[in-house]
Amino acid sequence: MVKIILVTHGHLAQEMLETAAQIIGKPADDGFAAFSVTAAASVEKEAAKLHDLLKTCEEGAVILTDIFGGSATNISLTASKDLAKCHVITGLNLSMLLTAINSRKKLSAKELAEKIEADGKRAVINATELLIKGL
């Protein structure tokens, strides 16, 4: 089964997993991991730790990071560069995580990464324009 790894600044990764667990009514299983990046983090050292984790993911992994160009994404890209079944998706939101939880058992890592990206984009909606102004 595809492993889902959240790599974010501060404690956002763990908080996202806990919030998703509240919504779905059960905690995430061992197929999920939260990886926090602090201001003092060394890209090389943190990437080496993450790379060790990724090497254990036989069916691949999808890494969800908070922002493109940030330390969390740079660490993730460095850690996964030689792993074909590892995909890094940035712009983590709760909709993306729920898609990962609900779809990871039935899709390959590549298919799951594509679905997470598409669902994450669909979840970004200007609610004011859509609902209040009736457009």
PyMOL commands that set and color helices and strands:
alter all, ss='L'
color gray80, all
select helices_A, chain A and resi 12-24+43-54+71-80+94-103+109-122+127-132
alter helices_A, ss='H'
color red, helices_A
select strands_A, chain A and resi 3-9+32-37+61-65+86-89
alter strands_A, ss='S'
color yellow, strands_A
deselect
rebuild
show_as cartoon
